[in-house]
Structure formats: structure tokens, C-alpha cells
Amino acid sequence: MAGTSLRQPMRRHRALLAGLAVLLGAPRESAAAPVSAEAVPFADAALWAASLVPADCDTPSKSCNWAGAADAWRYALNNLLLAMQASEEMDKSRLPWQEVKGLLAAVMQMGHDPRVWSVNWPRLAGSARQVVAAWRESLEALGVSQLVMPKTDIGTKFPFSGRSVTVPTDGDLAATVTLANGYPMPMLGFGTWQLPADGSTYRAVLAALQAGYRHIDTAQAYRNEKEVGQAIKDSGIPREEICLVTKLSNPGEFATARQRFDLQLSTMGVEYVDIYMLHSPGPSKEGRQAAWKELEALYREGKIKALGVSNFGMPLVKELLGFAQIRPVYIQNKYSIYQPGNRDEALQAASLMEWLAAEHIVMTGYSIIHPGHGGYLSPLEDPHVRAIAQRRGKTPSQVLHRWMLQLGAAVIPRSRKPERIQENGALFDFALAEQDMRLLNGIASLVKSTPGQQQRPAWCQDVYGISKGV
């Protein structure tokens, strides 16, 4: 960019970083393909992510979330590199290539083990912060970058073909997906996790039902089932029009699941539950088998319309399928743009969501808009998300929940505020373009990959060209 003042790289940090720098590879030539240019805020994302890591993570502090720090710094440096690569040719010679390449080389060597980060990153934190601080003015001047994207997918398509959820755009909040056993489950649910039983849950659930939600999610562990049941009763909406979901949360009660279930029915003042699940795997296969046998009996009696699990990874679902007489048709797991599944799922060879689609098990993603697994990155504040939201005239929350729906999963946003409840429910009057979906899908690769190395998640399209190197 003509007229932009760029500061000279910091010589006093070059000696340390030069020893860490490695050749990460050159861009590979590819066959010509139709492309489109998308505006992406790499520079803003780099500065934002770096600012989120607390000072405690600059020292070997036990108070630092080292897994979260690793994700945030990898995200910051990958975005920084992409901003530099997209800059004007006349500026590239004056950007801190060696410093950034050296830091990324160190990040690659440290991998994903928080213990390794806690030992090694404090030696590099000062250099990383100096690079960001010294080049802040230049990065801010870079503004929005143009990412050239092939119009056709490269590698594994994500979202995957064959998913069972078709998301409407006619504004119907009660739109359903048919589970494998034939039960029609509304794709939009209202979550009640962390809503206290002090009247807040009652008011929030009632507001959600009045706004058009027809799927309410609670659990034994939430301790608010009584208010959920009362709100359903007072709403005046026929019980059969509401999908009521709850969970057995205490693994210590797996062997006596029927007693707990009967108590939950009594607490909520209902005669049946639409979807019932194990809230966690518990400590043993024997406990899971005992609980599932009890749930199968309740299903046969008509007290449960569909069975599911929550917080299960692929190995545990496969184990369950090995002994279940009645298969689970539903799973509820944490999912976000940074962590597509559990914390380690992005490092696995296969995608749980793709496998679930093949097994005809529908996923619900929870805590989509909240920082993943206690990390420092916040989806609602992410510059990439906010840029897409601005282009579409929607809020970041709406974009993220619509993204999840279009991936083929249900969603259960929560809020105490009526206006936010209505906002979170306004997901069926618009659609994200395929390019928007691909940009959001690729964010996980900026959190888990280093340039020139194997892209992670390996099962996700390399939207940002991370595997090509520097």
C-alpha cells in the first residue's frame, strides 16, 4: 500500500527467532480452477487473538490455561501470516517474515501438549508480543485482505453430503428433523443450562415458548426441571406439541435409572419425556450397560419417545451400539468453530459428525457461541464471524447458530432476556452462502494447524491454504 509507514523489524529478537526458523515449504502449483475473492479480516483477527491471552501465560504459571493459550497464539500467528501473504507486493519486503516464521516453527515443534507449552512458551512469549506490538500500526493499516478461494471444494467436503437435516428459510421456528426412529424433533431448541431455579428458568422457558420455540432442553444436573415443567404447563401449548428433553446426569444412579426417571417425571409434572439421554459416559462400561437397559425398557413402555447420549465421543458411541438393543438416535455434544467436537477431535483422522450422519444419529451442538472448553477465543467477538454477520445483516449469534444448522445439527441456544431469545430464534429466514460456510468451517484449521504441516482437522477442507506453507 502506497504511503503506509512500516516499522523496521526488531533486531534484538532476531537472534532468538532465527535459531527457531525452519523452511516451512513453498506454495504448491495447482491446476487452474474457477475462483472467487472473499474479504477476510486476517490482520484484525491476529491482533484480537493475541490480545486475549493473559499475562500469566507469559510465565510458567499454573493459572494459565495452556491449551487455550496454545490455541489462541496459533490462531494469532496463522492469521498474522495470512495477512502478510495477502498484503501488497510493495509492502511484503518490509514485513517481519523471519520473526513470524520462527515463532510458527516453534509452535509446530511444541505441538498440542499443554505441558510442553507451559515449559517452552514463556521463553518465546516476549518475542511474540513484541512482534505484535511493533507491527500493530502496520497490521491495522493492512485492513481487510482478499482471500482467493476455488469455487469447488478441495479435499473432504465439510459440511458433508448425506446429512439428514434440511434447514428451511420460511421463518418456521418449529421446523423439524425426523430422527431415525421416526420422531420429529424441532431443530431449534431452548437450552436451560446455567439458568437458576429462582424463577429465571420459568420466565425464560415461558418466553421461549411464546416466541415459537417447541423444543426445551434440561437435565437432572441443572436443578431446574420443576420450573421447566411449570412453564410448559402455564404456556397453554398442548404437551404433544412440545419436545421435552432431559438427561440422567449422575453416573452413580445409572443402575437405578428408572427411579431417577420417575422422579424427574414427577418433578416436571409430565407423563412422558420426548428425548432422554445419558448426560455423560460415566466411569464404566458396566454402568452404561445397566443404564441403557433401563432406558430401553422405559422406551418400550412409551415413557420415552427417543433415546440419546451426551458428551460421548466416537469410541463410546461405537461401544454403545455394540450392546444396545434400541439404538441411540440423538447425541448432544459441545461444538464450536474452534473446537468441532471434543477438545481433541480436530486432531483425529475422522470426523464424529460425518460418522454420525452415516449411522443416522442426529447431533445437537451446545454452547456454540461460548469459548470452547475454557479457551480464550470467543466466537461472538471473532473478527471473521463478525465480518460475515455484517455482510449478511445478522448478529454473530445468528450466524453461528445458522452455521451449525446448515452443518446438519440441531441447536439449543439459551438466554434470560426475551429480546435475545427472539434473536437466537430468528434462524430460519435466511441462509449462509456456501462461501460463508467454508470460511467458518476453516476457522478450526487456523486454531490447530501450522503452515506447511499436516492440516488439522485433517478431515476438513483447507480453505485458507494452511498446508501450502510459507
C-alpha positions as a printed Julia matrix, in Angstrom:
470×3 Matrix{Float64}:
   0.0     0.0     0.0
   1.5     3.34   -1.12
   2.13    5.78    1.69
   1.97    3.21    4.51
   4.7     3.62    7.11
   6.13    0.29    8.18
   8.43   -0.11   11.16
  11.7    -1.95   10.9
  11.8    -5.48   12.39
  13.25   -5.81   15.89
  16.89   -6.8    15.59
  17.27   -7.74   19.24
  14.75  -10.56   18.88
  16.06  -11.88   15.59
  18.85  -13.92   17.16
  16.42  -15.98   19.25
  13.9   -16.42   16.46
  16.46  -17.16   13.75
  17.51  -20.26   15.62
  13.93  -21.49   15.54
  13.17  -20.61   11.93
  12.75  -23.51    9.53
  11.78  -23.73    5.93
   8.05  -24.45    6.04
   7.67  -25.08    2.31
   6.61  -23.11   -0.74
   3.14  -22.82   -2.24
   2.36  -25.74   -4.5
   1.24  -25.18   -8.06
  -2.27  -26.37   -8.77
  -4.43  -26.79  -11.83
  -6.42  -23.77  -12.83
  -9.9   -23.71  -11.26
 -12.7   -21.16  -11.01
 -12.04  -18.89   -8.05
 -13.74  -16.17   -6.04
 -12.26  -13.47   -3.84
 -13.62  -13.14   -0.31
 -12.88  -10.26    2.07
 -11.41  -11.66    5.28
 -10.05   -9.73    8.31
  -6.8   -11.63    8.91
  -4.99   -8.66   10.45
  -7.81   -7.82   12.86
  -8.12  -11.48   13.87
  -4.38  -11.7    14.57
  -4.38   -8.62   16.82
  -7.59   -9.69   18.55
  -6.45  -13.24   19.33
  -3.06  -12.13   20.67
  -4.76   -9.63   23.0
  -6.86  -12.35   24.64
  -4.01  -14.37   26.15
  -3.43  -13.16   29.73
  -0.02  -12.12   31.03
   0.02  -15.19   33.28
   0.7   -17.22   30.15
   3.99  -15.35   29.62
   5.42  -17.19   32.62
   5.27  -20.87   33.74
   2.09  -20.04   35.66
  -0.31  -22.71   36.87
  -3.18  -20.24   36.49
  -2.72  -20.16   32.71
  -5.0   -22.34   30.59
  -2.14  -23.66   28.48
  -4.35  -25.49   26.0
  -6.27  -22.26   25.49
  -3.07  -20.23   25.19
  -1.71  -22.62   22.56
  -4.91  -22.32   20.52
  -5.02  -18.52   20.77
  -1.37  -17.96   19.83
  -1.57  -20.45   16.95
  -4.68  -18.62   15.74
  -2.99  -15.22   16.09
   0.17  -16.24   14.24
  -1.65  -18.05   11.44
  -3.85  -15.01   10.87
  -0.81  -12.76   11.01
   0.97  -14.81    8.37
  -2.1   -14.85    6.11
  -2.44  -11.06    6.47
   1.18  -10.66    5.44
   0.78  -13.01    2.47
  -2.25  -11.04    1.26
  -0.53   -7.65    1.55
   0.52   -5.51   -1.38
   3.73   -6.66   -3.1
   5.46   -3.38   -2.31
   4.91   -3.97    1.43
   5.99   -7.6     1.66
   9.71   -6.92    1.77
   9.21   -4.77    4.86
   7.11   -7.21    6.88
   8.51   -9.4     9.73
   8.69  -12.67    7.79
  11.59  -14.23    9.69
  10.18  -13.38   13.1
   6.77  -14.84   12.29
   8.23  -17.91   10.58
  10.47  -18.5    13.59
   7.56  -18.31   16.01
   5.44  -20.63   13.86
   8.32  -23.09   13.68
   8.46  -23.13   17.47
   4.69  -23.56   17.68
   4.93  -26.52   15.32
   7.66  -28.12   17.44
   5.65  -27.69   20.67
   2.62  -29.42   19.17
  -0.61  -29.61   21.16
   0.55  -30.8    24.59
  -0.25  -28.12   27.21
   2.62  -29.36   29.39
   5.12  -28.75   26.62
   3.69  -25.27   26.11
   3.91  -24.42   29.81
   7.64  -25.21   29.78
   8.65  -23.69   26.44
   6.3   -20.84   25.57
   7.42  -18.49   28.4
  10.79  -18.23   26.6
   9.04  -17.05   23.44
   6.09  -15.06   24.78
   8.02  -11.81   24.97
   9.15  -12.12   21.37
   5.6   -12.89   20.2
   4.17   -9.89   22.0
   6.96   -7.65   20.71
   6.24   -8.69   17.12
   2.54   -7.92   17.53
   3.17   -4.62   19.33
   5.84   -3.36   16.94
   3.79   -4.16   13.87
   0.35   -3.21   15.2
   0.18    0.04   13.26
   1.15   -1.72   10.04
  -1.31   -4.56   10.63
  -4.13   -2.13   11.31
  -3.26   -0.36    8.06
  -3.49   -3.63    6.12
  -7.22   -3.77    6.85
  -9.3    -6.45    5.15
  -7.5    -8.99    2.94
  -8.77  -10.66   -0.2
  -8.7   -14.46    0.04
  -8.84  -16.18   -3.32
 -10.88  -19.37   -2.92
 -11.52  -22.09   -5.51
 -15.26  -22.27   -6.13
 -15.13  -26.04   -5.87
 -14.21  -27.93   -2.72
 -10.73  -29.38   -2.39
 -10.38  -32.48   -0.23
 -13.11  -33.65    2.09
 -16.28  -31.6     1.77
 -17.48  -30.13    5.04
 -20.42  -29.97    5.59
 -20.81  -33.47    4.34
 -23.24  -34.87    1.85
 -25.97  -37.16    3.09
 -26.82  -35.22    6.26
 -30.41  -35.69    7.35
 -31.22  -32.09    8.33
 -32.78  -29.81    5.7
 -32.93  -26.28    7.08
 -35.81  -24.1     5.86
 -35.77  -20.36    5.19
 -39.51  -19.71    5.54
 -39.27  -18.44    9.13
 -40.8   -21.53   10.79
 -39.2   -21.89   14.24
 -40.87  -25.26   14.72
 -39.19  -26.87   11.67
 -38.28  -30.46   12.49
 -35.81  -33.17   11.61
 -37.05  -36.75   11.66
 -34.9   -38.95   13.88
 -34.06  -42.48   12.78
 -36.92  -43.94   14.84
 -39.45  -41.61   13.2
 -39.68  -38.99   15.95
 -39.99  -35.42   14.52
 -37.64  -33.25   16.61
 -37.68  -29.45   16.26
 -34.24  -28.31   15.09
 -34.35  -25.19   17.27
 -34.36  -25.89   20.97
 -34.11  -23.72   24.05
 -31.3   -24.67   26.42
 -31.58  -24.18   30.18
 -28.02  -24.97   31.31
 -26.89  -22.46   33.96
 -30.37  -21.0    34.32
 -31.06  -20.97   38.07
 -34.23  -22.26   39.69
 -35.1   -18.86   41.17
 -37.84  -18.01   38.7
 -35.34  -17.25   35.93
 -35.77  -20.64   34.27
 -39.56  -20.4    34.41
 -39.63  -16.94   32.84
 -37.07  -17.81   30.17
 -38.78  -21.05   29.11
 -42.16  -19.34   29.01
 -40.7   -16.55   26.87
 -39.13  -19.1    24.53
 -42.41  -20.99   24.09
 -44.25  -17.73   23.46
 -41.62  -16.82   20.85
 -42.29  -20.04   18.95
 -39.72  -22.5    20.34
 -41.1   -26.03   20.6
 -38.06  -27.88   21.95
 -36.94  -27.4    25.58
 -33.72  -28.95   26.9
 -32.98  -29.51   30.59
 -31.19  -32.08   32.79
 -31.05  -33.59   36.24
 -27.82  -31.65   36.87
 -29.37  -28.28   36.01
 -31.73  -28.49   39.01
 -34.39  -26.51   37.2
 -36.67  -29.27   35.88
 -39.55  -28.17   38.13
 -39.59  -24.67   36.62
 -39.31  -26.12   33.12
 -42.36  -28.3    33.71
 -44.35  -25.44   35.24
 -43.57  -23.14   32.31
 -44.71  -25.8    29.83
 -47.96  -26.23   31.76
 -48.61  -22.5    32.06
 -47.81  -21.8    28.4
 -51.14  -23.26   27.34
 -49.43  -25.07   24.48
 -50.56  -28.7    24.17
 -47.96  -31.03   25.65
 -47.78  -33.09   22.45
 -46.6   -30.02   20.52
 -43.52  -29.6    22.72
 -40.37  -31.7    22.54
 -39.2   -32.05   26.14
 -35.6   -33.24   26.54
 -33.87  -34.14   29.77
 -30.94  -36.23   30.95
 -29.74  -38.65   33.61
 -26.72  -36.75   34.91
 -25.48  -38.72   37.91
 -23.48  -41.83   36.93
 -23.98  -43.08   40.48
 -27.65  -43.61   39.57
 -27.06  -45.48   36.3
 -28.03  -48.8    37.88
 -31.25  -47.29   39.23
 -32.09  -45.13   36.21
 -35.81  -45.93   36.36
 -36.17  -44.48   39.85
 -34.44  -41.27   38.82
 -36.52  -41.05   35.64
 -39.8   -41.47   37.55
 -38.72  -38.73   39.94
 -37.94  -36.42   37.02
 -41.4   -37.04   35.52
 -42.96  -36.19   38.88
 -40.81  -33.07   39.29
 -41.79  -31.76   35.85
 -45.43  -32.83   36.17
 -45.45  -34.77   32.88
 -46.28  -38.33   31.89
 -43.51  -38.84   29.35
 -40.3   -37.34   28.0
 -39.67  -36.9    24.29
 -35.89  -37.41   24.34
 -33.97  -38.85   27.27
 -30.22  -39.36   27.38
 -27.22  -40.22   29.45
 -25.6   -36.87   30.25
 -22.11  -38.37   30.29
 -20.5   -41.78   29.77
 -19.79  -42.31   33.45
 -16.77  -44.28   34.61
 -17.53  -47.81   33.38
 -18.99  -49.87   30.55
 -20.96  -51.89   33.09
 -22.67  -48.74   34.33
 -23.53  -47.65   30.8
 -24.96  -51.07   30.0
 -27.1   -51.1    33.14
 -28.44  -47.61   32.49
 -29.16  -48.26   28.82
 -31.1   -51.42   29.65
 -33.32  -49.37   31.97
 -33.81  -46.68   29.33
 -34.73  -49.28   26.71
 -37.47  -50.61   29.0
 -38.86  -47.1    29.5
 -38.78  -46.55   25.74
 -40.76  -49.74   25.12
 -43.32  -48.58   27.69
 -43.82  -45.33   25.77
 -42.45  -43.1    28.52
 -39.56  -42.02   26.29
 -40.02  -41.21   22.6
 -36.34  -41.3    21.6
 -33.04  -42.27   23.26
 -29.75  -40.42   23.09
 -26.44  -39.62   24.75
 -24.44  -36.51   25.54
 -20.7   -35.86   25.71
 -19.86  -39.18   24.04
 -17.0   -39.49   21.57
 -16.93  -41.89   18.64
 -15.36  -44.84   20.53
 -18.01  -44.67   23.25
 -20.88  -44.42   20.77
 -19.48  -47.45   18.93
 -19.31  -49.31   22.24
 -22.94  -48.43   22.94
 -24.03  -49.63   19.51
 -22.33  -52.93   20.28
 -24.69  -53.81   23.14
 -27.78  -51.65   22.59
 -30.99  -53.4    21.52
 -32.52  -49.99   20.85
 -30.06  -47.69   19.14
 -29.49  -44.08   20.15
 -30.86  -41.7    17.53
 -29.58  -38.47   19.06
 -26.34  -37.08   20.51
 -25.68  -33.74   22.18
 -22.07  -32.54   22.24
 -20.08  -29.33   22.56
 -19.36  -27.8    19.16
 -17.78  -24.55   18.06
 -15.88  -23.0    15.18
 -12.64  -23.54   17.16
 -13.37  -27.0    18.56
 -15.57  -29.06   16.18
 -16.45  -31.6    18.85
 -14.44  -32.5    21.94
 -11.08  -30.84   22.57
  -9.07  -33.47   20.69
 -11.5   -34.18   17.85
  -9.79  -31.75   15.48
  -6.64  -33.83   15.9
  -8.33  -37.09   14.92
  -8.31  -38.68   11.47
 -12.11  -38.9    11.21
 -15.0   -36.55   11.94
 -17.58  -37.6    14.51
 -20.29  -35.6    12.69
 -19.62  -37.34    9.38
 -19.68  -40.75   11.08
 -22.91  -39.91   12.92
 -24.59  -38.99    9.63
 -23.68  -42.41    8.25
 -25.11  -44.03   11.4
 -28.32  -41.93   11.17
 -27.71  -40.29   14.54
 -28.63  -36.6    14.66
 -26.37  -34.25   16.59
 -27.31  -31.21   18.64
 -24.46  -28.78   19.2
 -24.42  -26.92   22.52
 -22.52  -23.82   23.7
 -21.85  -22.86   20.08
 -21.33  -19.18   20.9
 -19.24  -19.69   24.04
 -15.46  -20.09   24.32
 -14.52  -23.68   23.61
 -13.55  -25.84   26.58
 -12.47  -22.91   28.72
 -10.28  -21.4    25.99
  -9.57  -17.73   25.44
 -11.09  -17.34   21.96
 -14.69  -16.08   21.92
 -16.76  -16.91   18.81
 -19.09  -13.93   19.23
 -16.18  -11.48   19.14
 -14.18  -13.19   16.4
 -13.47  -10.74   13.54
 -14.09  -13.47   10.95
 -17.55  -14.17   12.37
 -18.37  -10.5    12.75
 -17.36   -9.8     9.14
 -19.78  -12.45    7.85
 -22.52  -11.19   10.18
 -22.06   -7.64    8.88
 -22.23   -8.8     5.26
 -25.44  -10.73    5.9
 -27.1    -8.16    8.14
 -27.34  -10.64   11.02
 -25.88  -10.88   14.51
 -22.82  -13.07   15.22
 -25.03  -15.37   17.33
 -27.45  -15.86   14.44
 -24.6   -16.59   12.02
 -23.03  -19.17   14.34
 -26.28  -20.98   15.07
 -27.29  -20.96   11.41
 -23.83  -22.37   10.56
 -24.48  -25.24   12.95
 -27.91  -25.9    11.46
 -26.52  -25.95    7.92
 -23.84  -28.41    9.01
 -26.69  -30.79    9.75
 -27.19  -30.41   13.51
 -29.84  -29.01   15.83
 -29.12  -26.1    18.2
 -30.2   -25.16   21.74
 -29.29  -21.51   22.42
 -30.18  -20.07   25.81
 -30.73  -16.63   27.33
 -32.68  -15.0    30.13
 -33.53  -11.93   28.06
 -36.69  -12.07   25.91
 -35.09   -9.98   23.18
 -32.1   -12.33   22.96
 -34.4   -15.35   22.98
 -36.18  -13.91   19.95
 -32.86  -13.02   18.27
 -31.48  -16.52   18.78
 -34.65  -17.99   17.31
 -34.51  -15.92   14.13
 -32.53  -18.54   12.25
 -34.99  -19.69    9.62
 -35.49  -16.57    7.48
 -32.03  -16.54    5.89
 -29.27  -18.88    4.72
 -25.49  -18.64    4.75
 -23.88  -18.84    1.33
 -21.59  -21.78    0.63
 -18.57  -19.46    0.74
 -19.6   -18.25    4.21
 -19.93  -21.85    5.37
 -16.5   -22.74    4.04
 -14.87  -19.74    5.71
 -16.46  -20.66    9.06
 -15.59  -24.35    8.67
 -11.96  -23.47    8.04
 -11.5   -21.47   11.23
 -10.68  -24.66   13.14
  -7.65  -25.14   10.88
  -6.3   -21.74   11.97
  -6.51  -22.92   15.58
  -4.99  -26.37   15.16
  -2.61  -26.21   12.16
   0.82  -24.8    11.43
   1.82  -23.82    7.88
   3.48  -26.46    5.78
   2.5   -29.27    8.14
  -0.47  -31.62    8.07
  -3.63  -29.56    8.21
  -5.83  -30.14   11.22
  -8.61  -31.12   11.22
  -7.33  -33.47    8.52
 -10.95  -34.21    7.55
 -11.78  -30.55    6.84
 -11.2   -28.65    3.61
  -8.04  -26.49    3.64
  -9.94  -23.28    2.97
  -7.12  -20.94    3.97
  -4.28  -22.86    2.33
  -2.54  -23.66    5.63
  -0.98  -26.87    4.27
   0.79  -24.96    1.49
   3.31  -23.44    3.86
   5.04  -20.05    3.7
